[in-house]
Amino acid sequence: LGAAQGYAITSPRRFGAMLRASAAARLADDASRSVHALEPRLSALNGPGRGEQFAAGLVALGCLAAGLIAPQGFAAVLWLLLAVSFIAATLTRLFVTAASFDPEPEAPPLADPDLPDYTVVVALYHEASVASALVRALEKIDYPGIMAQTPQELNRLRA
């Protein structure tokens, strides 16, 4: 249920999605830097190495020479490579789109003792007219011990 300044009551799935959305940039940054820390040769953080620069230079010189020696043949090969790349990208997008229609598997429900403890705090001030409706709404929440108020009741529910 939405509240004026955020979510008052939410599901674990929605809470996880909100958490990932709020910390996405930090998580991505941490993940990209952890690859460099664990295996620097797999990371592009430092840019291309000398060998990679040399290989790229050779490829560029080869393309230039092929373009000067046989421009029509070079154009045909270049067109073929671009066409294959376009078809591969299109097929990849189609497969990803088709895979996204597969419903996300539901997580198995947890047993009541395995559920985390939550505290629901409801602050009321001069709101006697809505208090009984609020209590009825809280009682409808499907969560064990939602109306437990004392430490003894909470301990009894955990047992």
PEMOBEL-V407885 format. One record per pair of residues at least 6 apart in sequence whose ideal C-beta (glycine too) atoms are under 8 Angstrom apart, sorted by the first residue. I is the first residue (numbers start at 1). J is the second residue. Records with the same first field share a line. If there is no record, write none. Layout:
I=J ; J
This chain:
1=7 ; 8 ; 9 ; 10
2=8
7=14 ; 15 ; 18
9=120 ; 141
10=18
20=27
32=43 ; 45
33=45
35=42 ; 43
36=43 ; 45 ; 46
40=46
48=56
63=74
66=73 ; 74 ; 77
67=74
112=144 ; 157
113=158
115=143 ; 144
117=154
118=143
120=138 ; 146
122=134 ; 138
124=130 ; 131 ; 134
138=146 ; 147
139=146 ; 147
144=157
145=153 ; 154 ; 157
148=154 ; 157
